[in-house]
Amino acid sequence: MEYLVVYTSITGNTEKIAMEIFETLPGKSKDIQRVEEVEHDEADLYFVGFWNNRGTCSSEIMDFLGTLHGKQIALFGTCGMGQDSEYYKRTANQVAAFIPDDSIYLGSFLCPGKMPPQVLEKYRRMQRISDTPQMRKMIKNYEEAMLHPDHEDLMNAKKFANEILQKKGSYEYGNTRG
């Protein structure tokens, strides 16, 4: 198989991005699977998707990445904490650290994603205790994230997939970090 899109998603955000990437990939030698359903099909290029879990990914994605030896890997994910490119970069670097050294990391794409309602409930409880500008900013961020991933995010995911396809095969295996 040429391409395998593997992802985990709780709120559906990462699944939307995964589907957009999958639909962008050419040909029929491709598949898309949730990480808990992966049958360890061999692929030349893996797109691995995650939801941001306190600046990194879930343990299932960490474990899966650790099994991908000698592969080309691109990461994608969704993040409820705003649209901060530096935070996205740090998160991607944290996740990329789980890629084995004999694999090639081709790059990452992160975008905002809506958060579960429990997060807003938690923020509101915290706000009742201490109504600070930071708390109001967190609530505003939550409300803005409810619109994501949006059409622009999906188009950016498609663009990312095409950029990765251009990179595919242009690296020799080794400790390469995109």
C-alpha positions as CSV (number, residue, x, y, z in Angstrom):
1,M,0.0,0.0,0.0
2,E,1.2,3.5,-0.8
3,Y,-0.6,5.6,1.8
4,L,-2.2,4.9,5.2
5,V,-4.0,7.6,7.1
6,V,-4.2,6.7,10.8
7,Y,-5.9,8.9,13.3
8,T,-7.6,9.2,16.7
9,S,-10.6,11.6,17.3
10,I,-12.8,12.2,20.2
11,T,-14.9,15.2,19.0
12,G,-14.8,14.5,15.3
13,N,-12.3,17.3,14.5
14,T,-9.3,15.1,13.7
15,E,-11.5,12.7,11.8
16,K,-12.7,15.6,9.5
17,I,-9.0,16.5,8.7
18,A,-8.2,12.8,8.2
19,M,-11.0,12.4,5.7
20,E,-9.8,15.5,3.8
21,I,-6.3,14.2,3.6
22,F,-7.4,10.8,2.6
23,E,-9.6,12.2,-0.2
24,T,-6.6,14.3,-1.4
25,L,-4.3,11.2,-1.8
26,P,-4.1,9.9,-5.4
27,G,-4.9,6.5,-6.7
28,K,-6.4,3.4,-5.0
29,S,-3.4,2.2,-3.0
30,K,-4.5,3.9,0.2
31,D,-6.5,3.3,3.3
32,I,-7.8,5.2,6.3
33,Q,-8.1,3.7,9.8
34,R,-8.7,4.7,13.4
35,V,-5.6,4.0,15.4
36,E,-7.4,1.4,17.6
37,E,-8.4,-0.5,14.4
38,V,-5.0,-0.5,12.6
39,E,-4.1,-3.9,11.3
40,H,-0.4,-2.9,10.7
41,D,-0.8,-2.8,7.0
42,E,2.5,-1.8,5.4
43,A,2.5,1.6,3.7
44,D,5.2,3.7,2.2
45,L,3.8,6.9,3.7
46,Y,1.8,7.3,6.9
47,F,-0.3,10.4,7.7
48,V,-0.9,10.1,11.5
49,G,-3.5,12.3,13.1
50,F,-4.1,13.2,16.7
51,W,-6.0,15.5,19.0
52,N,-3.9,17.8,21.2
53,N,-3.6,16.3,24.7
54,R,-1.9,19.0,26.8
55,G,0.7,19.8,24.2
56,T,1.2,16.3,22.8
57,C,-0.8,13.3,21.5
58,S,-2.7,10.4,23.2
59,S,-0.8,7.4,24.3
60,E,-2.3,5.3,21.5
61,I,-0.7,7.6,18.9
62,M,2.6,7.6,20.8
63,D,2.6,3.8,20.8
64,F,1.6,3.6,17.1
65,L,4.4,6.0,16.0
66,G,6.9,3.9,17.9
67,T,6.1,0.9,15.6
68,L,6.8,2.8,12.4
69,H,10.4,1.9,11.6
70,G,11.9,2.9,8.2
71,K,8.8,4.8,7.1
72,Q,7.9,8.2,5.9
73,I,5.6,10.0,8.3
74,A,3.6,13.2,8.2
75,L,1.6,14.4,11.3
76,F,-1.6,16.3,11.5
77,G,-3.8,17.3,14.4
78,T,-6.4,19.5,15.9
79,C,-6.0,21.7,18.9
80,G,-8.6,23.5,21.0
81,M,-6.3,26.1,22.3
82,G,-6.5,28.8,19.7
83,Q,-4.6,29.6,16.6
84,D,-1.1,30.0,17.9
85,S,1.5,28.9,15.3
86,E,4.3,28.7,17.9
87,Y,2.1,26.4,20.2
88,Y,1.3,24.3,17.1
89,K,5.0,24.0,16.3
90,R,5.9,23.0,19.9
91,T,3.1,20.4,19.9
92,A,4.2,18.9,16.6
93,N,7.7,18.7,17.9
94,Q,6.6,16.9,21.0
95,V,4.7,14.4,18.9
96,A,7.5,14.0,16.4
97,A,9.8,12.9,19.2
98,F,7.9,9.6,19.2
99,I,8.9,8.8,15.6
100,P,11.7,6.3,15.4
101,D,15.1,7.6,14.3
102,D,15.2,5.3,11.3
103,S,12.0,6.9,9.9
104,I,11.6,10.2,8.0
105,Y,9.4,13.0,9.5
106,L,8.1,15.0,6.5
107,G,6.2,17.7,8.4
108,S,3.0,18.6,10.3
109,F,-0.3,20.4,10.0
110,L,-2.3,21.5,13.0
111,C,-5.5,23.5,13.1
112,P,-8.1,24.6,15.6
113,G,-10.8,22.3,16.7
114,K,-13.9,22.5,18.8
115,M,-13.6,21.3,22.4
116,P,-16.1,19.1,24.3
117,P,-18.7,21.0,26.4
118,Q,-17.1,19.8,29.6
119,V,-14.2,22.2,28.9
120,L,-16.5,25.2,28.9
121,E,-18.2,24.0,32.0
122,K,-14.8,23.8,33.7
123,Y,-13.9,27.3,32.5
124,R,-17.2,28.7,33.8
125,R,-16.6,27.1,37.3
126,M,-13.1,28.5,37.4
127,Q,-14.5,31.9,36.3
128,R,-16.9,31.9,39.2
129,I,-14.0,31.6,41.5
130,S,-11.7,34.0,39.8
131,D,-12.9,36.1,36.9
132,T,-9.6,37.1,35.4
133,P,-8.7,38.5,31.9
134,Q,-7.0,35.2,31.2
135,M,-10.1,33.2,32.1
136,R,-12.2,35.4,29.8
137,K,-9.7,34.8,27.1
138,M,-9.9,31.1,27.5
139,I,-13.7,31.2,27.3
140,K,-13.5,33.4,24.2
141,N,-11.0,30.9,22.7
142,Y,-13.5,28.1,23.4
143,E,-16.3,29.9,21.6
144,E,-14.1,30.7,18.6
145,A,-12.9,27.1,18.4
146,M,-16.5,25.9,18.1
147,L,-16.4,26.9,14.4
148,H,-13.4,24.7,13.6
149,P,-12.3,22.9,11.7
150,D,-13.9,25.1,9.1
151,H,-13.7,25.2,5.3
152,E,-10.3,27.1,5.4
153,D,-8.9,24.5,7.8
154,L,-9.9,21.7,5.4
155,M,-8.4,23.5,2.4
156,N,-5.2,23.9,4.4
157,A,-5.2,20.2,5.2
158,K,-5.6,19.5,1.5
159,K,-2.7,21.8,0.7
160,F,-0.6,20.1,3.4
161,A,-1.3,16.7,2.0
162,N,-0.2,17.9,-1.5
163,E,3.0,19.4,-0.1
164,I,3.8,16.1,1.7
165,L,3.2,14.2,-1.6
166,Q,5.8,16.4,-3.3
167,K,8.3,15.6,-0.5
168,K,7.5,11.8,-0.5
169,G,10.4,9.8,-1.7
170,S,12.8,12.7,-1.8
171,Y,14.6,11.7,1.4
172,E,16.9,8.8,2.2
173,Y,16.1,6.9,5.4
174,G,17.9,8.3,8.4
175,N,17.3,10.6,11.3
176,T,15.5,13.3,9.3
177,R,13.2,15.8,11.1
178,G,11.1,18.0,8.7
